[in-house]
Amino acid sequence: MSKIILKGFIEVPDDDLQAIQQALPRHVELTRQEEGCLVFEVTEDPGYKNRFNVYEEFIHQEAFVDHQQRVANSHWGQVTQSVTRNYRIKRV
């Protein structure tokens, strides 16, 4: 099976910034505990206002899909409904 890597960023509307900053630590903690998560980093970009850089590695497609499903039904999924996502996903 191929490892899955997601790399990119999210852009957060001003009105959602505080809620996302507050929810982010728990989201990172829960994701890193998921079976199959190898790397999970979400960091504020110092060069771009309201941009968060995202880098993820999962052991295979199934673990990545499980992560996406969990997030869709999570608090993080709710508070990030208005963000713009710009990701590239590749198998290695």
PyMOL Python script that loads the backbone (N, CA, C, O; Angstrom):
from pymol import cmd

cmd.read_pdbstr("""\
ATOM      1  N   MET A   1       0.835  -1.199   0.000  1.00  0.00           N
ATOM      2  CA  MET A   1       0.000   0.000   0.000  1.00  0.00           C
ATOM      3  C   MET A   1       0.870   1.249   0.000  1.00  0.00           C
ATOM      4  O   MET A   1       1.985   1.241   0.521  1.00  0.00           O
ATOM      5  N   SER A   2       0.364   2.296  -0.573  1.00  0.00           N
ATOM      6  CA  SER A   2       1.105   3.545  -0.689  1.00  0.00           C
ATOM      7  C   SER A   2       0.801   4.478   0.464  1.00  0.00           C
ATOM      8  O   SER A   2      -0.334   4.567   0.932  1.00  0.00           O
ATOM      9  N   LYS A   3       1.826   5.166   0.911  1.00  0.00           N
ATOM     10  CA  LYS A   3       1.635   6.211   1.910  1.00  0.00           C
ATOM     11  C   LYS A   3       0.948   7.395   1.239  1.00  0.00           C
ATOM     12  O   LYS A   3       1.186   7.676   0.065  1.00  0.00           O
ATOM     13  N   ILE A   4       0.090   8.090   1.994  1.00  0.00           N
ATOM     14  CA  ILE A   4      -0.624   9.262   1.493  1.00  0.00           C
ATOM     15  C   ILE A   4      -0.044  10.514   2.140  1.00  0.00           C
ATOM     16  O   ILE A   4       0.106  10.583   3.360  1.00  0.00           O
ATOM     17  N   ILE A   5       0.280  11.500   1.311  1.00  0.00           N
ATOM     18  CA  ILE A   5       0.795  12.784   1.800  1.00  0.00           C
ATOM     19  C   ILE A   5      -0.127  13.890   1.307  1.00  0.00           C
ATOM     20  O   ILE A   5      -0.421  13.987   0.116  1.00  0.00           O
ATOM     21  N   LEU A   6      -0.572  14.712   2.230  1.00  0.00           N
ATOM     22  CA  LEU A   6      -1.364  15.899   1.906  1.00  0.00           C
ATOM     23  C   LEU A   6      -0.531  17.106   2.294  1.00  0.00           C
ATOM     24  O   LEU A   6       0.006  17.170   3.400  1.00  0.00           O
ATOM     25  N   LYS A   7      -0.426  18.058   1.388  1.00  0.00           N
ATOM     26  CA  LYS A   7       0.343  19.271   1.642  1.00  0.00           C
ATOM     27  C   LYS A   7      -0.409  20.446   1.048  1.00  0.00           C
ATOM     28  O   LYS A   7      -0.945  20.353  -0.056  1.00  0.00           O
ATOM     29  N   GLY A   8      -0.449  21.554   1.778  1.00  0.00           N
ATOM     30  CA  GLY A   8      -1.119  22.743   1.274  1.00  0.00           C
ATOM     31  C   GLY A   8      -1.411  23.731   2.378  1.00  0.00           C
ATOM     32  O   GLY A   8      -0.631  23.890   3.317  1.00  0.00           O
ATOM     33  N   PHE A   9      -2.555  24.397   2.251  1.00  0.00           N
ATOM     34  CA  PHE A   9      -2.903  25.395   3.255  1.00  0.00           C
ATOM     35  C   PHE A   9      -4.407  25.622   3.267  1.00  0.00           C
ATOM     36  O   PHE A   9      -5.128  25.266   2.335  1.00  0.00           O
ATOM     37  N   ILE A  10      -4.852  26.234   4.369  1.00  0.00           N
ATOM     38  CA  ILE A  10      -6.224  26.724   4.454  1.00  0.00           C
ATOM     39  C   ILE A  10      -6.160  28.227   4.667  1.00  0.00           C
ATOM     40  O   ILE A  10      -5.237  28.741   5.299  1.00  0.00           O
ATOM     41  N   GLU A  11      -7.153  28.925   4.131  1.00  0.00           N
ATOM     42  CA  GLU A  11      -7.294  30.362   4.353  1.00  0.00           C
ATOM     43  C   GLU A  11      -8.575  30.569   5.151  1.00  0.00           C
ATOM     44  O   GLU A  11      -9.642  30.081   4.780  1.00  0.00           O
ATOM     45  N   VAL A  12      -8.448  31.299   6.247  1.00  0.00           N
ATOM     46  CA  VAL A  12      -9.508  31.422   7.231  1.00  0.00           C
ATOM     47  C   VAL A  12     -10.123  32.817   7.186  1.00  0.00           C
ATOM     48  O   VAL A  12      -9.395  33.809   7.247  1.00  0.00           O
ATOM     49  N   PRO A  13     -11.441  32.914   7.081  1.00  0.00           N
ATOM     50  CA  PRO A  13     -12.089  34.223   7.148  1.00  0.00           C
ATOM     51  C   PRO A  13     -11.844  34.879   8.519  1.00  0.00           C
ATOM     52  O   PRO A  13     -11.747  34.190   9.535  1.00  0.00           O
ATOM     53  N   ASP A  14     -11.748  36.189   8.533  1.00  0.00           N
ATOM     54  CA  ASP A  14     -11.515  36.922   9.785  1.00  0.00           C
ATOM     55  C   ASP A  14     -12.490  36.510  10.880  1.00  0.00           C
ATOM     56  O   ASP A  14     -12.091  36.336  12.032  1.00  0.00           O
ATOM     57  N   ASP A  15     -13.761  36.352  10.533  1.00  0.00           N
ATOM     58  CA  ASP A  15     -14.782  36.039  11.529  1.00  0.00           C
ATOM     59  C   ASP A  15     -14.581  34.675  12.188  1.00  0.00           C
ATOM     60  O   ASP A  15     -15.083  34.448  13.288  1.00  0.00           O
ATOM     61  N   ASP A  16     -13.865  33.777  11.544  1.00  0.00           N
ATOM     62  CA  ASP A  16     -13.666  32.427  12.071  1.00  0.00           C
ATOM     63  C   ASP A  16     -12.292  32.218  12.712  1.00  0.00           C
ATOM     64  O   ASP A  16     -12.038  31.165  13.297  1.00  0.00           O
ATOM     65  N   LEU A  17     -11.424  33.193  12.607  1.00  0.00           N
ATOM     66  CA  LEU A  17     -10.035  33.012  13.022  1.00  0.00           C
ATOM     67  C   LEU A  17      -9.903  32.602  14.487  1.00  0.00           C
ATOM     68  O   LEU A  17      -9.185  31.651  14.793  1.00  0.00           O
ATOM     69  N   GLN A  18     -10.565  33.282  15.374  1.00  0.00           N
ATOM     70  CA  GLN A  18     -10.424  32.981  16.802  1.00  0.00           C
ATOM     71  C   GLN A  18     -10.919  31.571  17.127  1.00  0.00           C
ATOM     72  O   GLN A  18     -10.262  30.842  17.870  1.00  0.00           O
ATOM     73  N   ALA A  19     -12.056  31.189  16.583  1.00  0.00           N
ATOM     74  CA  ALA A  19     -12.594  29.848  16.850  1.00  0.00           C
ATOM     75  C   ALA A  19     -11.642  28.765  16.325  1.00  0.00           C
ATOM     76  O   ALA A  19     -11.465  27.729  16.965  1.00  0.00           O
ATOM     77  N   ILE A  20     -11.044  29.002  15.182  1.00  0.00           N
ATOM     78  CA  ILE A  20     -10.122  28.022  14.607  1.00  0.00           C
ATOM     79  C   ILE A  20      -8.839  27.948  15.426  1.00  0.00           C
ATOM     80  O   ILE A  20      -8.328  26.855  15.672  1.00  0.00           O
ATOM     81  N   GLN A  21      -8.321  29.074  15.843  1.00  0.00           N
ATOM     82  CA  GLN A  21      -7.125  29.060  16.697  1.00  0.00           C
ATOM     83  C   GLN A  21      -7.389  28.302  17.998  1.00  0.00           C
ATOM     84  O   GLN A  21      -6.509  27.598  18.493  1.00  0.00           O
ATOM     85  N   GLN A  22      -8.577  28.441  18.544  1.00  0.00           N
ATOM     86  CA  GLN A  22      -8.909  27.745  19.787  1.00  0.00           C
ATOM     87  C   GLN A  22      -9.106  26.251  19.571  1.00  0.00           C
ATOM     88  O   GLN A  22      -8.728  25.452  20.428  1.00  0.00           O
ATOM     89  N   ALA A  23      -9.686  25.862  18.449  1.00  0.00           N
ATOM     90  CA  ALA A  23      -9.972  24.455  18.181  1.00  0.00           C
ATOM     91  C   ALA A  23      -8.768  23.679  17.660  1.00  0.00           C
ATOM     92  O   ALA A  23      -8.735  22.452  17.757  1.00  0.00           O
ATOM     93  N   LEU A  24      -7.796  24.368  17.118  1.00  0.00           N
ATOM     94  CA  LEU A  24      -6.673  23.708  16.458  1.00  0.00           C
ATOM     95  C   LEU A  24      -5.877  22.762  17.359  1.00  0.00           C
ATOM     96  O   LEU A  24      -5.612  21.638  16.932  1.00  0.00           O
ATOM     97  N   PRO A  25      -5.481  23.140  18.567  1.00  0.00           N
ATOM     98  CA  PRO A  25      -4.680  22.206  19.371  1.00  0.00           C
ATOM     99  C   PRO A  25      -5.364  20.857  19.603  1.00  0.00           C
ATOM    100  O   PRO A  25      -4.710  19.816  19.535  1.00  0.00           O
ATOM    101  N   ARG A  26      -6.648  20.862  19.871  1.00  0.00           N
ATOM    102  CA  ARG A  26      -7.373  19.604  20.095  1.00  0.00           C
ATOM    103  C   ARG A  26      -7.467  18.796  18.797  1.00  0.00           C
ATOM    104  O   ARG A  26      -7.343  17.571  18.810  1.00  0.00           O
ATOM    105  N   HIS A  27      -7.686  19.484  17.691  1.00  0.00           N
ATOM    106  CA  HIS A  27      -7.744  18.799  16.398  1.00  0.00           C
ATOM    107  C   HIS A  27      -6.414  18.095  16.103  1.00  0.00           C
ATOM    108  O   HIS A  27      -6.399  16.941  15.675  1.00  0.00           O
ATOM    109  N   VAL A  28      -5.324  18.782  16.330  1.00  0.00           N
ATOM    110  CA  VAL A  28      -4.001  18.191  16.095  1.00  0.00           C
ATOM    111  C   VAL A  28      -3.795  16.993  17.031  1.00  0.00           C
ATOM    112  O   VAL A  28      -3.332  15.936  16.603  1.00  0.00           O
ATOM    113  N   GLU A  29      -4.140  17.167  18.295  1.00  0.00           N
ATOM    114  CA  GLU A  29      -3.975  16.085  19.272  1.00  0.00           C
ATOM    115  C   GLU A  29      -4.761  14.838  18.860  1.00  0.00           C
ATOM    116  O   GLU A  29      -4.220  13.732  18.858  1.00  0.00           O
ATOM    117  N   LEU A  30      -6.033  15.019  18.513  1.00  0.00           N
ATOM    118  CA  LEU A  30      -6.868  13.874  18.128  1.00  0.00           C
ATOM    119  C   LEU A  30      -6.361  13.199  16.861  1.00  0.00           C
ATOM    120  O   LEU A  30      -6.372  11.973  16.760  1.00  0.00           O
ATOM    121  N   THR A  31      -5.921  13.992  15.901  1.00  0.00           N
ATOM    122  CA  THR A  31      -5.440  13.413  14.645  1.00  0.00           C
ATOM    123  C   THR A  31      -4.164  12.625  14.864  1.00  0.00           C
ATOM    124  O   THR A  31      -4.009  11.537  14.308  1.00  0.00           O
ATOM    125  N   ARG A  32      -3.264  13.141  15.648  1.00  0.00           N
ATOM    126  CA  ARG A  32      -2.006  12.425  15.893  1.00  0.00           C
ATOM    127  C   ARG A  32      -2.235  11.101  16.617  1.00  0.00           C
ATOM    128  O   ARG A  32      -1.387  10.212  16.558  1.00  0.00           O
ATOM    129  N   GLN A  33      -3.364  10.962  17.294  1.00  0.00           N
ATOM    130  CA  GLN A  33      -3.700   9.720  17.986  1.00  0.00           C
ATOM    131  C   GLN A  33      -4.359   8.697  17.067  1.00  0.00           C
ATOM    132  O   GLN A  33      -4.503   7.536  17.448  1.00  0.00           O
ATOM    133  N   GLU A  34      -4.758   9.100  15.877  1.00  0.00           N
ATOM    134  CA  GLU A  34      -5.428   8.193  14.954  1.00  0.00           C
ATOM    135  C   GLU A  34      -4.479   7.095  14.487  1.00  0.00           C
ATOM    136  O   GLU A  34      -3.295   7.326  14.241  1.00  0.00           O
ATOM    137  N   GLU A  35      -5.035   5.902  14.376  1.00  0.00           N
ATOM    138  CA  GLU A  35      -4.259   4.798  13.832  1.00  0.00           C
ATOM    139  C   GLU A  35      -3.910   5.116  12.378  1.00  0.00           C
ATOM    140  O   GLU A  35      -4.791   5.444  11.583  1.00  0.00           O
ATOM    141  N   GLY A  36      -2.664   5.021  12.045  1.00  0.00           N
ATOM    142  CA  GLY A  36      -2.239   5.267  10.669  1.00  0.00           C
ATOM    143  C   GLY A  36      -1.702   6.662  10.411  1.00  0.00           C
ATOM    144  O   GLY A  36      -1.189   6.931   9.325  1.00  0.00           O
ATOM    145  N   CYS A  37      -1.808   7.554  11.386  1.00  0.00           N
ATOM    146  CA  CYS A  37      -1.259   8.906  11.213  1.00  0.00           C
ATOM    147  C   CYS A  37       0.238   8.872  11.511  1.00  0.00           C
ATOM    148  O   CYS A  37       0.656   8.467  12.596  1.00  0.00           O
ATOM    149  N   LEU A  38       1.030   9.297  10.548  1.00  0.00           N
ATOM    150  CA  LEU A  38       2.483   9.357  10.725  1.00  0.00           C
ATOM    151  C   LEU A  38       2.949  10.763  11.099  1.00  0.00           C
ATOM    152  O   LEU A  38       3.776  10.936  11.994  1.00  0.00           O
ATOM    153  N   VAL A  39       2.409  11.757  10.406  1.00  0.00           N
ATOM    154  CA  VAL A  39       2.775  13.156  10.628  1.00  0.00           C
ATOM    155  C   VAL A  39       1.520  13.991  10.454  1.00  0.00           C
ATOM    156  O   VAL A  39       0.732  13.756   9.537  1.00  0.00           O
ATOM    157  N   PHE A  40       1.335  14.973  11.342  1.00  0.00           N
ATOM    158  CA  PHE A  40       0.211  15.893  11.194  1.00  0.00           C
ATOM    159  C   PHE A  40       0.623  17.242  11.753  1.00  0.00           C
ATOM    160  O   PHE A  40       0.811  17.385  12.961  1.00  0.00           O
ATOM    161  N   GLU A  41       0.764  18.224  10.887  1.00  0.00           N
ATOM    162  CA  GLU A  41       1.188  19.565  11.267  1.00  0.00           C
ATOM    163  C   GLU A  41       0.255  20.597  10.643  1.00  0.00           C
ATOM    164  O   GLU A  41       0.006  20.572   9.438  1.00  0.00           O
ATOM    165  N   VAL A  42      -0.255  21.498  11.468  1.00  0.00           N
ATOM    166  CA  VAL A  42      -1.027  22.644  10.995  1.00  0.00           C
ATOM    167  C   VAL A  42      -0.472  23.856  11.729  1.00  0.00           C
ATOM    168  O   VAL A  42      -0.587  23.954  12.951  1.00  0.00           O
ATOM    169  N   THR A  43       0.134  24.787  10.977  1.00  0.00           N
ATOM    170  CA  THR A  43       0.792  25.931  11.598  1.00  0.00           C
ATOM    171  C   THR A  43       0.390  27.227  10.903  1.00  0.00           C
ATOM    172  O   THR A  43       0.197  27.270   9.688  1.00  0.00           O
ATOM    173  N   GLU A  44       0.269  28.274  11.702  1.00  0.00           N
ATOM    174  CA  GLU A  44      -0.044  29.587  11.120  1.00  0.00           C
ATOM    175  C   GLU A  44       1.134  30.041  10.270  1.00  0.00           C
ATOM    176  O   GLU A  44       2.288  29.907  10.677  1.00  0.00           O
ATOM    177  N   ASP A  45       0.846  30.569   9.109  1.00  0.00           N
ATOM    178  CA  ASP A  45       1.873  31.049   8.191  1.00  0.00           C
ATOM    179  C   ASP A  45       2.223  32.486   8.568  1.00  0.00           C
ATOM    180  O   ASP A  45       1.363  33.364   8.500  1.00  0.00           O
ATOM    181  N   PRO A  46       3.466  32.738   8.963  1.00  0.00           N
ATOM    182  CA  PRO A  46       3.833  34.098   9.385  1.00  0.00           C
ATOM    183  C   PRO A  46       3.826  35.114   8.245  1.00  0.00           C
ATOM    184  O   PRO A  46       3.790  36.319   8.493  1.00  0.00           O
ATOM    185  N   GLY A  47       3.861  34.641   7.005  1.00  0.00           N
ATOM    186  CA  GLY A  47       3.914  35.547   5.861  1.00  0.00           C
ATOM    187  C   GLY A  47       2.568  35.917   5.272  1.00  0.00           C
ATOM    188  O   GLY A  47       2.476  36.846   4.470  1.00  0.00           O
ATOM    189  N   TYR A  48       1.507  35.191   5.666  1.00  0.00           N
ATOM    190  CA  TYR A  48       0.190  35.425   5.087  1.00  0.00           C
ATOM    191  C   TYR A  48      -0.857  35.454   6.192  1.00  0.00           C
ATOM    192  O   TYR A  48      -1.009  34.494   6.948  1.00  0.00           O
ATOM    193  N   LYS A  49      -1.568  36.556   6.273  1.00  0.00           N
ATOM    194  CA  LYS A  49      -2.614  36.693   7.280  1.00  0.00           C
ATOM    195  C   LYS A  49      -3.693  35.625   7.070  1.00  0.00           C
ATOM    196  O   LYS A  49      -4.159  35.410   5.951  1.00  0.00           O
ATOM    197  N   ASN A  50      -4.075  34.971   8.146  1.00  0.00           N
ATOM    198  CA  ASN A  50      -5.176  33.998   8.170  1.00  0.00           C
ATOM    199  C   ASN A  50      -4.910  32.740   7.345  1.00  0.00           C
ATOM    200  O   ASN A  50      -5.850  32.047   6.954  1.00  0.00           O
ATOM    201  N   ARG A  51      -3.660  32.444   7.081  1.00  0.00           N
ATOM    202  CA  ARG A  51      -3.310  31.217   6.359  1.00  0.00           C
ATOM    203  C   ARG A  51      -2.639  30.250   7.332  1.00  0.00           C
ATOM    204  O   ARG A  51      -1.788  30.632   8.135  1.00  0.00           O
ATOM    205  N   PHE A  52      -3.048  28.990   7.232  1.00  0.00           N
ATOM    206  CA  PHE A  52      -2.466  27.923   8.030  1.00  0.00           C
ATOM    207  C   PHE A  52      -1.912  26.876   7.080  1.00  0.00           C
ATOM    208  O   PHE A  52      -2.636  26.363   6.227  1.00  0.00           O
ATOM    209  N   ASN A  53      -0.633  26.555   7.223  1.00  0.00           N
ATOM    210  CA  ASN A  53       0.000  25.532   6.403  1.00  0.00           C
ATOM    211  C   ASN A  53      -0.335  24.157   6.976  1.00  0.00           C
ATOM    212  O   ASN A  53      -0.358  23.963   8.191  1.00  0.00           O
ATOM    213  N   VAL A  54      -0.590  23.218   6.085  1.00  0.00           N
ATOM    214  CA  VAL A  54      -1.016  21.875   6.482  1.00  0.00           C
ATOM    215  C   VAL A  54      -0.091  20.852   5.838  1.00  0.00           C
ATOM    216  O   VAL A  54       0.197  20.917   4.643  1.00  0.00           O
ATOM    217  N   TYR A  55       0.373  19.897   6.659  1.00  0.00           N
ATOM    218  CA  TYR A  55       1.163  18.782   6.146  1.00  0.00           C
ATOM    219  C   TYR A  55       0.733  17.523   6.888  1.00  0.00           C
ATOM    220  O   TYR A  55       0.744  17.486   8.118  1.00  0.00           O
ATOM    221  N   GLU A  56       0.354  16.498   6.138  1.00  0.00           N
ATOM    222  CA  GLU A  56      -0.132  15.257   6.723  1.00  0.00           C
ATOM    223  C   GLU A  56       0.504  14.067   6.020  1.00  0.00           C
ATOM    224  O   GLU A  56       0.746  14.103   4.814  1.00  0.00           O
ATOM    225  N   GLU A  57       0.773  13.012   6.785  1.00  0.00           N
ATOM    226  CA  GLU A  57       1.193  11.728   6.219  1.00  0.00           C
ATOM    227  C   GLU A  57       0.413  10.625   6.926  1.00  0.00           C
ATOM    228  O   GLU A  57       0.337  10.581   8.154  1.00  0.00           O
ATOM    229  N   PHE A  58      -0.166   9.737   6.119  1.00  0.00           N
ATOM    230  CA  PHE A  58      -0.876   8.578   6.641  1.00  0.00           C
ATOM    231  C   PHE A  58      -0.297   7.325   5.999  1.00  0.00           C
ATOM    232  O   PHE A  58       0.201   7.370   4.874  1.00  0.00           O
ATOM    233  N   ILE A  59      -0.363   6.211   6.714  1.00  0.00           N
ATOM    234  CA  ILE A  59       0.317   4.997   6.249  1.00  0.00           C
ATOM    235  C   ILE A  59      -0.282   4.437   4.967  1.00  0.00           C
ATOM    236  O   ILE A  59       0.413   3.779   4.193  1.00  0.00           O
ATOM    237  N   HIS A  60      -1.575   4.694   4.735  1.00  0.00           N
ATOM    238  CA  HIS A  60      -2.215   4.221   3.506  1.00  0.00           C
ATOM    239  C   HIS A  60      -3.535   4.955   3.300  1.00  0.00           C
ATOM    240  O   HIS A  60      -3.977   5.724   4.153  1.00  0.00           O
ATOM    241  N   GLN A  61      -4.148   4.701   2.158  1.00  0.00           N
ATOM    242  CA  GLN A  61      -5.386   5.387   1.771  1.00  0.00           C
ATOM    243  C   GLN A  61      -6.497   5.181   2.803  1.00  0.00           C
ATOM    244  O   GLN A  61      -7.215   6.127   3.125  1.00  0.00           O
ATOM    245  N   GLU A  62      -6.648   3.986   3.316  1.00  0.00           N
ATOM    246  CA  GLU A  62      -7.719   3.702   4.269  1.00  0.00           C
ATOM    247  C   GLU A  62      -7.585   4.567   5.525  1.00  0.00           C
ATOM    248  O   GLU A  62      -8.581   5.092   6.022  1.00  0.00           O
ATOM    249  N   ALA A  63      -6.372   4.718   6.035  1.00  0.00           N
ATOM    250  CA  ALA A  63      -6.162   5.559   7.225  1.00  0.00           C
ATOM    251  C   ALA A  63      -6.492   7.019   6.912  1.00  0.00           C
ATOM    252  O   ALA A  63      -7.061   7.725   7.745  1.00  0.00           O
ATOM    253  N   PHE A  64      -6.136   7.461   5.722  1.00  0.00           N
ATOM    254  CA  PHE A  64      -6.444   8.828   5.315  1.00  0.00           C
ATOM    255  C   PHE A  64      -7.954   9.050   5.202  1.00  0.00           C
ATOM    256  O   PHE A  64      -8.468  10.074   5.652  1.00  0.00           O
ATOM    257  N   VAL A  65      -8.654   8.104   4.609  1.00  0.00           N
ATOM    258  CA  VAL A  65     -10.109   8.198   4.477  1.00  0.00           C
ATOM    259  C   VAL A  65     -10.767   8.184   5.852  1.00  0.00           C
ATOM    260  O   VAL A  65     -11.702   8.946   6.099  1.00  0.00           O
ATOM    261  N   ASP A  66     -10.293   7.333   6.737  1.00  0.00           N
ATOM    262  CA  ASP A  66     -10.826   7.301   8.105  1.00  0.00           C
ATOM    263  C   ASP A  66     -10.651   8.658   8.780  1.00  0.00           C
ATOM    264  O   ASP A  66     -11.550   9.128   9.478  1.00  0.00           O
ATOM    265  N   HIS A  67      -9.510   9.277   8.576  1.00  0.00           N
ATOM    266  CA  HIS A  67      -9.258  10.610   9.138  1.00  0.00           C
ATOM    267  C   HIS A  67     -10.256  11.621   8.575  1.00  0.00           C
ATOM    268  O   HIS A  67     -10.858  12.389   9.326  1.00  0.00           O
ATOM    269  N   GLN A  68     -10.427  11.620   7.271  1.00  0.00           N
ATOM    270  CA  GLN A  68     -11.347  12.566   6.642  1.00  0.00           C
ATOM    271  C   GLN A  68     -12.773  12.387   7.164  1.00  0.00           C
ATOM    272  O   GLN A  68     -13.477  13.372   7.384  1.00  0.00           O
ATOM    273  N   GLN A  69     -13.196  11.159   7.362  1.00  0.00           N
ATOM    274  CA  GLN A  69     -14.542  10.890   7.873  1.00  0.00           C
ATOM    275  C   GLN A  69     -14.688  11.364   9.316  1.00  0.00           C
ATOM    276  O   GLN A  69     -15.716  11.935   9.680  1.00  0.00           O
ATOM    277  N   ARG A  70     -13.665  11.132  10.137  1.00  0.00           N
ATOM    278  CA  ARG A  70     -13.733  11.590  11.529  1.00  0.00           C
ATOM    279  C   ARG A  70     -13.824  13.106  11.575  1.00  0.00           C
ATOM    280  O   ARG A  70     -14.636  13.662  12.314  1.00  0.00           O
ATOM    281  N   VAL A  71     -12.996  13.770  10.790  1.00  0.00           N
ATOM    282  CA  VAL A  71     -12.969  15.230  10.791  1.00  0.00           C
ATOM    283  C   VAL A  71     -14.304  15.813  10.327  1.00  0.00           C
ATOM    284  O   VAL A  71     -14.757  16.821  10.871  1.00  0.00           O
ATOM    285  N   ALA A  72     -14.923  15.205   9.351  1.00  0.00           N
ATOM    286  CA  ALA A  72     -16.193  15.721   8.830  1.00  0.00           C
ATOM    287  C   ALA A  72     -17.264  15.806   9.909  1.00  0.00           C
ATOM    288  O   ALA A  72     -18.153  16.656   9.843  1.00  0.00           O
ATOM    289  N   ASN A  73     -17.180  14.928  10.901  1.00  0.00           N
ATOM    290  CA  ASN A  73     -18.175  14.892  11.967  1.00  0.00           C
ATOM    291  C   ASN A  73     -17.663  15.446  13.287  1.00  0.00           C
ATOM    292  O   ASN A  73     -18.248  15.178  14.337  1.00  0.00           O
ATOM    293  N   SER A  74     -16.593  16.206  13.250  1.00  0.00           N
ATOM    294  CA  SER A  74     -15.968  16.699  14.476  1.00  0.00           C
ATOM    295  C   SER A  74     -16.225  18.197  14.682  1.00  0.00           C
ATOM    296  O   SER A  74     -16.754  18.886  13.810  1.00  0.00           O
ATOM    297  N   HIS A  75     -15.835  18.666  15.852  1.00  0.00           N
ATOM    298  CA  HIS A  75     -15.906  20.106  16.135  1.00  0.00           C
ATOM    299  C   HIS A  75     -15.059  20.874  15.112  1.00  0.00           C
ATOM    300  O   HIS A  75     -15.476  21.924  14.623  1.00  0.00           O
ATOM    301  N   TRP A  76     -13.888  20.359  14.795  1.00  0.00           N
ATOM    302  CA  TRP A  76     -13.026  20.995  13.796  1.00  0.00           C
ATOM    303  C   TRP A  76     -13.745  21.102  12.455  1.00  0.00           C
ATOM    304  O   TRP A  76     -13.665  22.132  11.785  1.00  0.00           O
ATOM    305  N   GLY A  77     -14.429  20.065  12.075  1.00  0.00           N
ATOM    306  CA  GLY A  77     -15.192  20.091  10.835  1.00  0.00           C
ATOM    307  C   GLY A  77     -16.245  21.185  10.824  1.00  0.00           C
ATOM    308  O   GLY A  77     -16.508  21.799   9.790  1.00  0.00           O
ATOM    309  N   GLN A  78     -16.841  21.420  11.974  1.00  0.00           N
ATOM    310  CA  GLN A  78     -17.856  22.462  12.083  1.00  0.00           C
ATOM    311  C   GLN A  78     -17.253  23.857  11.993  1.00  0.00           C
ATOM    312  O   GLN A  78     -17.761  24.705  11.259  1.00  0.00           O
ATOM    313  N   VAL A  79     -16.170  24.105  12.734  1.00  0.00           N
ATOM    314  CA  VAL A  79     -15.607  25.460  12.772  1.00  0.00           C
ATOM    315  C   VAL A  79     -14.851  25.821  11.506  1.00  0.00           C
ATOM    316  O   VAL A  79     -14.572  26.996  11.271  1.00  0.00           O
ATOM    317  N   THR A  80     -14.514  24.833  10.685  1.00  0.00           N
ATOM    318  CA  THR A  80     -13.761  25.121   9.450  1.00  0.00           C
ATOM    319  C   THR A  80     -14.624  25.062   8.186  1.00  0.00           C
ATOM    320  O   THR A  80     -14.092  24.997   7.078  1.00  0.00           O
ATOM    321  N   GLN A  81     -15.914  25.084   8.341  1.00  0.00           N
ATOM    322  CA  GLN A  81     -16.790  25.010   7.162  1.00  0.00           C
ATOM    323  C   GLN A  81     -16.562  26.163   6.185  1.00  0.00           C
ATOM    324  O   GLN A  81     -16.767  25.996   4.983  1.00  0.00           O
ATOM    325  N   SER A  82     -16.144  27.320   6.674  1.00  0.00           N
ATOM    326  CA  SER A  82     -15.996  28.501   5.817  1.00  0.00           C
ATOM    327  C   SER A  82     -14.579  28.705   5.282  1.00  0.00           C
ATOM    328  O   SER A  82     -14.335  29.664   4.549  1.00  0.00           O
ATOM    329  N   VAL A  83     -13.650  27.829   5.631  1.00  0.00           N
ATOM    330  CA  VAL A  83     -12.278  28.035   5.168  1.00  0.00           C
ATOM    331  C   VAL A  83     -12.151  27.630   3.705  1.00  0.00           C
ATOM    332  O   VAL A  83     -12.926  26.819   3.198  1.00  0.00           O
ATOM    333  N   THR A  84     -11.167  28.204   3.045  1.00  0.00           N
ATOM    334  CA  THR A  84     -10.800  27.808   1.692  1.00  0.00           C
ATOM    335  C   THR A  84      -9.630  26.845   1.809  1.00  0.00           C
ATOM    336  O   THR A  84      -8.618  27.161   2.433  1.00  0.00           O
ATOM    337  N   ARG A  85      -9.770  25.680   1.213  1.00  0.00           N
ATOM    338  CA  ARG A  85      -8.726  24.657   1.278  1.00  0.00           C
ATOM    339  C   ARG A  85      -7.980  24.587  -0.056  1.00  0.00           C
ATOM    340  O   ARG A  85      -8.584  24.602  -1.128  1.00  0.00           O
ATOM    341  N   ASN A  86      -6.669  24.510   0.039  1.00  0.00           N
ATOM    342  CA  ASN A  86      -5.825  24.380  -1.136  1.00  0.00           C
ATOM    343  C   ASN A  86      -4.812  23.285  -0.829  1.00  0.00           C
ATOM    344  O   ASN A  86      -3.773  23.543  -0.222  1.00  0.00           O
ATOM    345  N   TYR A  87      -5.122  22.058  -1.253  1.00  0.00           N
ATOM    346  CA  TYR A  87      -4.303  20.904  -0.929  1.00  0.00           C
ATOM    347  C   TYR A  87      -3.847  20.173  -2.175  1.00  0.00           C
ATOM    348  O   TYR A  87      -4.509  20.207  -3.212  1.00  0.00           O
ATOM    349  N   ARG A  88      -2.714  19.514  -2.061  1.00  0.00           N
ATOM    350  CA  ARG A  88      -2.258  18.527  -3.030  1.00  0.00           C
ATOM    351  C   ARG A  88      -2.108  17.216  -2.285  1.00  0.00           C
ATOM    352  O   ARG A  88      -1.517  17.179  -1.206  1.00  0.00           O
ATOM    353  N   ILE A  89      -2.632  16.153  -2.844  1.00  0.00           N
ATOM    354  CA  ILE A  89      -2.553  14.838  -2.228  1.00  0.00           C
ATOM    355  C   ILE A  89      -1.807  13.908  -3.186  1.00  0.00           C
ATOM    356  O   ILE A  89      -2.102  13.850  -4.380  1.00  0.00           O
ATOM    357  N   LYS A  90      -0.838  13.185  -2.631  1.00  0.00           N
ATOM    358  CA  LYS A  90      -0.117  12.245  -3.485  1.00  0.00           C
ATOM    359  C   LYS A  90       0.148  10.937  -2.732  1.00  0.00           C
ATOM    360  O   LYS A  90       0.202  10.895  -1.503  1.00  0.00           O
ATOM    361  N   ARG A  91       0.306   9.900  -3.508  1.00  0.00           N
ATOM    362  CA  ARG A  91       0.660   8.573  -2.987  1.00  0.00           C
ATOM    363  C   ARG A  91       2.144   8.350  -3.258  1.00  0.00           C
ATOM    364  O   ARG A  91       2.640   8.636  -4.348  1.00  0.00           O
ATOM    365  N   VAL A  92       2.835   7.840  -2.258  1.00  0.00           N
ATOM    366  CA  VAL A  92       4.260   7.536  -2.444  1.00  0.00           C
ATOM    367  C   VAL A  92       4.565   6.126  -1.977  1.00  0.00           C
ATOM    368  O   VAL A  92       5.712   5.685  -2.053  1.00  0.00           O
TER     369      VAL A  92
END
""", "prot")
cmd.dss("prot")
cmd.show_as("cartoon", "prot")
cmd.util.cbc("prot")
cmd.orient("prot")
